[in-house]
């Protein structure tokens, strides 16, 4: 409904009421993500936090951070146009790893924080999509994808 409202602002369909339980889970997910971000900051890594206020600038900022060789890119926006359809993903984190790519002697792997204690199939599919979107930017597939469990 949120997307439909963005695309068709004059529609007269009433949005679903917010589910309090889903809101609690979303808040816990954000707390977990922020805790992991704080942990990375405490390690003194070169981190770039992508500002999501302008979608086109966000993709460019992600690309610039990758080319600059940031250790970690938070909220990386990855996109591609396939057969006239725009496919976009926002990875929680891109972690810099050693290994050649068109960026230099490093490449990036997508990592996502999840509340679950173990990986679920749809987590893996999501991360594989991010890796696929990342490939053209770095000229290679990531060696690994990673779920950061709670």
N, C-alpha and C positions, 0 to 999 in steps of 0.2 A: 504494500500500500504506500510505503514511503516513496518508492521509486515511481509508482504510478502518479502520485501526487506531484512529484517533481516534473514529470513529463506532461501531465495533464492537470495543471493547477486549477482549472475551472470545473473539474468533475464534482459531482454532488454525492459521491459515495462516502458514507461516514467511516472513518478509520476505526480499526479495532481498538478496544480499550487496552491499556497497558496491563500486562500480567505481572502482578507483584513478585511472584516467584521467579519469573524470567528476569526481572529487574535485579533481584538479589543475586542471581547467578551471573548476570552481566557485570555487576559491581565487583563480585569476587574475582571474576576473570580479569578485570582491569587492575585490581589490587595485585594479583599474581604477576601480571605483565609489568607493572611498575616496580614490584619488588625485584624482578629479574633485571630490569633496567638499572635500578640502584646498585645491584650487585656488580653489573658490568662497569658502571661508573666508578665504583670503589676500586676496581682493578686498574684504573688509570688508562683505560683504552681510549684511542682516538675515536670518538663517537660523533656521528652526525644524526641529529633528530630532524626528520623531514616534517615540515609544516604543511598540513593538509588543507589550508584555506583556499588554495588555487590549484585545481587538479592538473592543469597543463604545466604549471611551474613545479608541481610536485614531482612529475616524471623527470623533468629536466634536473631538478635538485638531486634526485636519486642517481641519475646518470653522472652528474658532476661529482658526487660523493664517491661513486665507484671509480671514476677516472682518477680522482685524487688519492685513492687508496686508503680510505677510512677503514679502521679496524672493524667497526660495527656501524651499520646503518639501520636506524629505527624507523619503522613505518614506511618502508621502501615501497614506492608505487611502481608497479611493472605493468606495461600494457603492450598490446600488439593488435594490429588490424588483420583479420582473417576473413577473406571472402566478404568484404564490406561490413563486417561485424567487429566491433571493438571489444576486445577481451581484456579485462583489467583485474589485477590482484594486488592486494596490499599485504606484503609479508611483514610480520611483526619485526623480524630482525634479518639482516643479511650479515653473515660473519665472514670476514676475510680469511682465506686459507692459502697456504703455499701451493704453488702449481701454476704452470704457464697458462696464459689466456691472452686475448688481444689487449687486455689492460696492462699486462706486464708479467711479472713472475708471481702473480697471485690471481685468485678467483674468489667468487663468493658462493656461499651456501645459504639457502633459506632455512630459518629456524622459526618456529611458532610456539608460543606459550599456550598451554592448555590446562584446564582444571583437572582433567582426568589423571589417574595414576599410571595409566599405560596407554600406548598408542592405539587408536581405533582406525579402521580402514579409511574412513572419510578424512581423517587427519592426513594420512599418507597421500591420498589423492590430491588434497588441497596443496600440500607441499610439492608434490610432483608437478602440479600446474605452475606453481611459482618457479620451480627449477626450469620448466619449459619456457616460461616467459623471460627468464634470466639468460637463457642460452644465447640469443642473438646479441645481447648487450656485452657478453664477455667472450663470445666465440667458442664456448664449450659448455657442456653440461656440468653441473656441480657434482663432485664426487659423492657427497652425502647430503641428506636432508635430515633435519632433527626436530623432534618434538621436545619441548622443555616442560616436563610434567610438574604438577603442583607438589 
